Amino acid sequence: MPYSSSLTDQEWEILEPLLLQILPMKKQTRPCNWTKREILDGIFYQLKNGCNWQDLPKDLPPYSTVYWHYKQWRQAGAFLALMNLLHGQVREQVKKKLSGQRC
């Protein structure tokens, strides 16, 4: 059951290729039980609702997994890089729209 903070399919289509560029490479010791999308949904749930990490709903990945990834990605600057990439994309879209409106 998705939450209001959960990524839509359309949002995920935008984010997934960007994440491949910016997320730090992790040594793969064993296959992850959770997708990056599920982990991001957990992060977004906590950030939106301001709950304790331990209070994440049970249908999201375990809070320890979500928090570990949040710490790693934040320390690596992944969230800032993601925001900069998305901001740049929006600026380009606005430029194209504005240049198409000029006479």
C-alpha positions as CSV (number, residue, x, y, z in Angstrom):
1,M,0.0,0.0,0.0
2,P,1.7,3.2,-1.1
3,Y,1.9,6.2,1.2
4,S,1.6,9.8,0.2
5,S,5.4,10.0,0.5
6,S,5.9,7.0,-1.8
7,L,7.4,7.5,-5.3
8,T,5.0,7.1,-8.2
9,D,6.1,5.1,-11.2
10,Q,6.6,8.3,-13.2
11,E,8.8,9.8,-10.4
12,W,10.8,6.5,-10.2
13,E,11.4,6.6,-14.0
14,I,13.1,10.0,-13.5
15,L,15.1,9.1,-10.4
16,E,16.3,5.6,-11.2
17,P,18.8,6.6,-14.0
18,L,20.1,9.5,-11.9
19,L,20.7,7.3,-8.9
20,L,22.9,5.0,-10.9
21,Q,25.1,8.1,-11.6
22,I,25.3,9.5,-8.1
23,L,24.9,6.8,-5.5
24,P,28.2,5.6,-4.1
25,M,29.3,2.1,-5.2
26,K,28.9,-0.4,-2.4
27,K,30.8,-3.6,-2.1
28,Q,28.3,-6.3,-2.8
29,T,28.8,-8.8,-0.1
30,R,25.4,-10.3,-0.5
31,P,22.3,-9.5,-2.6
32,C,20.2,-6.8,-1.1
33,N,16.7,-7.8,0.0
34,W,15.3,-4.4,-0.8
35,T,15.3,-2.3,-3.9
36,K,16.6,1.3,-4.0
37,R,13.0,2.4,-4.6
38,E,11.8,0.7,-1.4
39,I,14.7,2.2,0.6
40,L,13.9,5.7,-0.8
41,D,10.3,5.2,0.1
42,G,11.3,4.5,3.6
43,I,13.6,7.6,3.7
44,F,10.8,9.8,2.3
45,Y,8.3,8.4,4.7
46,Q,10.5,9.3,7.7
47,L,11.4,12.7,6.4
48,K,7.8,13.6,5.6
49,N,6.3,12.3,8.8
50,G,9.2,13.1,11.1
51,C,8.8,9.8,13.0
52,N,11.6,8.0,14.7
53,W,13.4,5.6,12.3
54,Q,12.3,2.7,14.5
55,D,8.7,3.7,13.8
56,L,8.7,3.1,10.1
57,P,5.7,1.0,9.0
58,K,6.5,-2.7,8.8
59,D,5.7,-2.9,5.1
60,L,8.7,-0.8,4.4
61,P,12.3,-2.1,4.7
62,P,13.6,-2.5,8.3
63,Y,14.5,0.9,9.8
64,S,18.1,-0.2,10.3
65,T,18.4,-0.8,6.5
66,V,16.7,2.4,5.6
67,Y,18.8,4.5,8.1
68,W,22.1,2.9,7.1
69,H,21.5,3.8,3.4
70,Y,20.3,7.3,4.4
71,K,23.5,7.9,6.4
72,Q,25.8,6.5,3.6
73,W,24.0,8.4,0.8
74,R,23.9,11.7,2.9
75,Q,27.6,11.4,3.8
76,A,28.5,10.8,0.1
77,G,26.5,13.9,-0.9
78,A,24.1,11.9,-3.0
79,F,21.0,13.8,-1.9
80,L,22.6,17.2,-2.7
81,A,23.8,15.8,-6.1
82,L,20.3,14.5,-6.9
83,M,18.8,17.8,-6.0
84,N,21.3,19.6,-8.2
85,L,20.6,17.3,-11.2
86,L,16.8,17.6,-10.8
87,H,17.1,21.4,-10.5
88,G,19.2,21.5,-13.6
89,Q,16.6,19.4,-15.5
90,V,13.8,21.7,-14.5
91,R,15.8,24.8,-15.5
92,E,16.3,23.3,-18.9
93,Q,12.7,22.5,-19.3
94,V,11.7,26.1,-18.3
95,K,14.3,27.5,-20.7
96,K,12.9,25.4,-23.6
97,K,9.4,26.4,-22.8
98,L,10.2,30.1,-22.5
99,S,12.3,30.1,-25.7
100,G,9.3,28.5,-27.6
101,Q,7.0,31.3,-26.4
102,R,9.0,34.2,-27.7
103,C,7.9,35.9,-31.0
